Amino acid sequence: MDKIKVTIDGKELTAEKGQTILQIARDNNIEIPTLCYIDEVKAYGACGLCVVEAENIPKLLRACATIASDGMVIRTDTPRVRQSRKIALELLISDHTGDCKGPCSLNCPAGTDCQGYVKLIAEGKFREAVELVKDRVPLPASIGRVCPHPCETACRRKLVEEPISIAFLKSFAADEDLKSGNKFMPEVKKASGKTVAVIGGGPAGLTAAYFLAVKGHKVKIYDAMPKMGGMLRYGIPQYRLPKEVLDAEIASIEELGVEMKNNVKIGNDITLDEIRKSHDAVIVAIGAWTSSSMGVEGEGLDGVLGGIDFLRSVAMKNPVDIGKKVAVIGGGNTAMDACRSAVRLGAEEVYVIYRRTRAEMPAEKVEIDEAEEEGVIYKFLCNPSEIIGENGRVKAVKLQKMMLGEPDAGGRRRPVPIEGKFETIELDTVIMAIGQKINIKGFEQLELTNRGNIAADEKSFRTSIDGIFAVGDATNRGASIAIEAIGEAQKASEVVDGYLHGENVGYKKPFVVEKTVTAADLADREKCARAGMPQRSPEERKHDFDEINLGFTPEQAMSEAKRCLQCGCHDYHECKLIGYANQYDVHPERFAGDKHNCPKERKLVCIERDQNKCILCNLCVRVCDEEVGKGVLGLVGRGFTTVIKPEFNSAETVEFCMNCRKCVDACPTGARRKIGRASCRERV
């Protein structure tokens, strides 16, 4: 055959005469994106993604349909080409309701594939479920027990009755893995020769260490406390998170080669400068360990404790004399941990004082209810105005009565004092659980925010000193939940890995197509009650610190997991459209308008079709016609109403379908999906 010479992206290539630009590029491992092209059918050029520039030709050329000529000089990645591809993608996505990820995954700060691991648990694939979870969260048994599960808040199953027990399923699978005798361990890449120091051994620090070790870097964690775990160990009581579980998960991180140094205080035992000079990168994840104060008279009295300080003393089994009457100030999860710990230490009267109502409490509802079951007394719409002492110790607290006024910046109604309305309660101990802040000692050289936290870029996690990164509660946003810190640390590990390889990149949130689902959309789903977590009785559990939850059996876990609607796109990870959308940084909102809203159809034997995902690339039509030779599919309608259905929308045409499902394999967006044979006995 005749040969021709072409130049693509500066490379002079020899090709066969009659080949397209795309064929030549692929033969030489040069990437040109396509959505509507496969080798088995004739080129169509519908998607417009394969455009390239050629010298002395003013218009962009579709590489799939353009025959190369001798001497052609082609460029595949110019600004003009990228802009054209971006616009093409934006136009396609503007009418695409793909529901890329379930709301559970989208609402998880760590980006965990909740839908994925729940499905695996439903199938009895517990090890595979843990492997999927650990792609984002290295401490699933611990986090599954204590996470306030924002994933469940977003779960669409609540539109039917109750959300899936996503967090408990996570801890179940992780527990099964830990006791299996063959626990999952990730594959570690070849040693990079780079070293990373992580300062802080809490959830953020442990997460960063885990992912950087997996990437082949040598990691050393420095922590001020006697043992690793941070707030998971010293801020979460044993009855919620047994430390044996935490120890087992930390041991797995250590087995990756992570060196752990405890009882090291930055500024006393070693300086930040010394650490920076001896490592290629540093991640600061020191958390927020100082209890916030209210600024009321009497806070300096004996018997007034910070919430975090109190929980740390309990965790370290230090003697804490709280007396018989205790008040906890605050309405968050720390307040719940403090009041329930006070009950277990023998206090006879334990009050929780909160300035709003029960409905506004930020603590988890289950924690509020369980504390009440254990005898905790709530006093709502009250706020301490003075702590009264006698001989230097707490004797009572004077409470200002409150009422709810207008909403504040966060949307909650603002508590307003009722003039002249007070109440006094005699007490032995007051525990302030109203917030946390960082101790900056040893890190003074880092730039701080106006709140006194470490200033770190929100995308790159860089601090004011080159090579030092910061994540978690000590940074811009302040104290938050553990899964937030874990999510930040996972993202930061990607950034730091890039930094160690000479790349200056920041974290970029992936683009996804989201879909609004209402209760009406799920009206046909059969109701099935959420599996209750088996627990010890309140009367039994309130006298010790043993774990209160008894855990799911495998049968209970699988049954609960089967309630999942599996509502995210099943082809997300293989979807070429979403892959290219992220590659080209699309913003389809500028082409916003009407979208198709078609019901899913099952006209072919074992194939479900979702027209809302279809981009009319015609691959399925052409494969059925040209490769299979059946011509079952065709374009029905005109303009905006055009959809792909059996040709002429004829039931008789369907009879020719061989159920080869090659149309499914060819689809670049998951608009066509294989379904199990048990689900496809009837043609509708």
Rosetta blueprint (number, residue, H / E / L):
1 M L
2 D L
3 K E
4 I E
5 K E
6 V E
7 T E
8 I E
9 D L
10 G L
11 K E
12 E E
13 L E
14 T E
15 A E
16 E E
17 K L
18 G L
19 Q L
20 T E
21 I H
22 L H
23 Q H
24 I H
25 A H
26 R H
27 D H
28 N L
29 N L
30 I L
31 E L
32 I L
33 P L
34 T L
35 L L
36 C L
37 Y L
38 I L
39 D L
40 E L
41 V L
42 K L
43 A L
44 Y L
45 G L
46 A L
47 C L
48 G L
49 L L
50 C L
51 V E
52 V E
53 E E
54 A E
55 E L
56 N L
57 I L
58 P L
59 K L
60 L L
61 L E
62 R E
63 A L
64 C L
65 A L
66 T L
67 I E
68 A L
69 S L
70 D L
71 G L
72 M L
73 V E
74 I E
75 R E
76 T L
77 D L
78 T L
79 P H
80 R H
81 V H
82 R H
83 Q H
84 S H
85 R H
86 K H
87 I H
88 A H
89 L H
90 E H
91 L H
92 L H
93 I H
94 S L
95 D L
96 H L
97 T L
98 G L
99 D L
100 C L
101 K L
102 G L
103 P H
104 C H
105 S H
106 L H
107 N H
108 C L
109 P L
110 A L
111 G L
112 T L
113 D L
114 C H
115 Q H
116 G H
117 Y H
118 V H
119 K H
120 L H
121 I H
122 A H
123 E L
124 G L
125 K L
126 F H
127 R H
128 E H
129 A H
130 V H
131 E H
132 L H
133 V H
134 K L
135 D L
136 R L
137 V L
138 P L
139 L L
140 P H
141 A H
142 S H
143 I H
144 G H
145 R H
146 V H
147 C L
148 P L
149 H L
150 P H
151 C H
152 E H
153 T H
154 A H
155 C L
156 R H
157 R H
158 K H
159 L H
160 V L
161 E L
162 E L
163 P L
164 I L
165 S L
166 I H
167 A H
168 F H
169 L H
170 K H
171 S H
172 F H
173 A H
174 A H
175 D H
176 E H
177 D H
178 L H
179 K L
180 S L
181 G L
182 N L
183 K L
184 F L
185 M L
186 P L
187 E L
188 V L
189 K L
190 K L
191 A L
192 S L
193 G L
194 K L
195 T E
196 V E
197 A E
198 V E
199 I E
200 G L
201 G L
202 G L
203 P H
204 A H
205 G H
206 L H
207 T H
208 A H
209 A H
210 Y H
211 F H
212 L H
213 A H
214 V H
215 K L
216 G L
217 H L
218 K E
219 V E
220 K E
221 I E
222 Y E
223 D L
224 A L
225 M L
226 P L
227 K L
228 M L
229 G L
230 G L
231 M H
232 L H
233 R H
234 Y H
235 G L
236 I L
237 P L
238 Q L
239 Y L
240 R L
241 L L
242 P L
243 K H
244 E H
245 V H
246 L H
247 D H
248 A H
249 E H
250 I H
251 A H
252 S H
253 I H
254 E H
255 E H
256 L L
257 G L
258 V L
259 E E
260 M E
261 K E
262 N L
263 N L
264 V L
265 K L
266 I E
267 G L
268 N L
269 D L
270 I E
271 T L
272 L H
273 D H
274 E H
275 I H
276 R H
277 K H
278 S L
279 H L
280 D L
281 A E
282 V E
283 I E
284 V E
285 A L
286 I L
287 G L
288 A L
289 W L
290 T E
291 S E
292 S L
293 S L
294 M L
295 G L
296 V L
297 E E
298 G L
299 E L
300 G L
301 L L
302 D E
303 G L
304 V E
305 L E
306 G E
307 G H
308 I H
309 D H
310 F H
311 L H
312 R H
313 S H
314 V H
315 A H
316 M L
317 K L
318 N L
319 P L
320 V L
321 D L
322 I L
323 G L
324 K L
325 K E
326 V E
327 A E
328 V E
329 I E
330 G L
331 G L
332 G L
333 N H
334 T H
335 A H
336 M H
337 D H
338 A H
339 C H
340 R H
341 S H
342 A H
343 V H
344 R H
345 L L
346 G L
347 A L
348 E L
349 E E
350 V E
351 Y E
352 V E
353 I E
354 Y E
355 R L
356 R L
357 T L
358 R H
359 A H
360 E H
361 M L
362 P L
363 A L
364 E L
365 K H
366 V H
367 E H
368 I H
369 D H
370 E H
371 A H
372 E H
373 E H
374 E L
375 G L
376 V L
377 I E
378 Y E
379 K E
380 F E
381 L L
382 C E
383 N E
384 P E
385 S E
386 E E
387 I E
388 I E
389 G E
390 E E
391 N L
392 G L
393 R E
394 V E
395 K E
396 A E
397 V E
398 K E
399 L E
400 Q E
401 K E
402 M E
403 M E
404 L E
405 G E
406 E E
407 P E
408 D L
409 A L
410 G L
411 G L
412 R L
413 R E
414 R E
415 P E
416 V E
417 P E
418 I E
419 E E
420 G E
421 K E
422 F E
423 E E
424 T E
425 I E
426 E E
427 L L
428 D L
429 T E
430 V E
431 I E
432 M E
433 A L
434 I L
435 G L
436 Q E
437 K E
438 I L
439 N L
440 I L
441 K L
442 G L
443 F L
444 E L
445 Q L
446 L L
447 E L
448 L E
449 T L
450 N L
451 R L
452 G L
453 N L
454 I E
455 A L
456 A L
457 D L
458 E L
459 K L
460 S L
461 F L
462 R E
463 T L
464 S L
465 I L
466 D L
467 G L
468 I E
469 F E
470 A E
471 V L
472 G H
473 D H
474 A H
475 T L
476 N L
477 R L
478 G L
479 A L
480 S L
481 I L
482 A H
483 I H
484 E H
485 A H
486 I H
487 G H
488 E H
489 A H
490 Q H
491 K H
492 A H
493 S H
494 E H
495 V H
496 V H
497 D H
498 G H
499 Y H
500 L H
501 H L
502 G L
503 E L
504 N L
505 V L
506 G L
507 Y L
508 K L
509 K L
510 P L
511 F L
512 V L
513 V L
514 E L
515 K L
516 T L
517 V L
518 T L
519 A H
520 A H
521 D H
522 L H
523 A L
524 D L
525 R L
526 E L
527 K L
528 C L
529 A L
530 R L
531 A L
532 G L
533 M L
534 P L
535 Q E
536 R L
537 S L
538 P H
539 E H
540 E H
541 R H
542 K L
543 H L
544 D L
545 F L
546 D L
547 E L
548 I L
549 N E
550 L L
551 G L
552 F L
553 T L
554 P H
555 E H
556 Q H
557 A H
558 M H
559 S H
560 E H
561 A H
562 K L
563 R L
564 C L
565 L L
566 Q L
567 C L
568 G L
569 C L
570 H L
571 D L
572 Y H
573 H H
574 E H
575 C L
576 K H
577 L H
578 I H
579 G H
580 Y H
581 A H
582 N H
583 Q H
584 Y L
585 D L
586 V L
587 H L
588 P H
589 E H
590 R H
591 F H
592 A L
593 G L
594 D L
595 K L
596 H L
597 N L
598 C L
599 P L
600 K L
601 E E
602 R E
603 K E
604 L E
605 V L
606 C L
607 I E
608 E E
609 R E
610 D L
611 Q H
612 N H
613 K H
614 C L
615 I L
616 L L
617 C L
618 N L
619 L H
620 C H
621 V H
622 R H
623 V H
624 C H
625 D H
626 E H
627 E H
628 V L
629 G L
630 K L
631 G L
632 V L
633 L E
634 G E
635 L E
636 V E
637 G L
638 R L
639 G H
640 F H
641 T H
642 T L
643 V E
644 I E
645 K E
646 P E
647 E H
648 F H
649 N H
650 S L
651 A H
652 E H
653 T H
654 V H
655 E L
656 F L
657 C L
658 M L
659 N L
660 C L
661 R L
662 K H
663 C H
664 V H
665 D H
666 A H
667 C L
668 P L
669 T L
670 G L
671 A L
672 R E
673 R E
674 K E
675 I L
676 G L
677 R H
678 A H
679 S H
680 C L
681 R L
682 E L
683 R L
684 V L
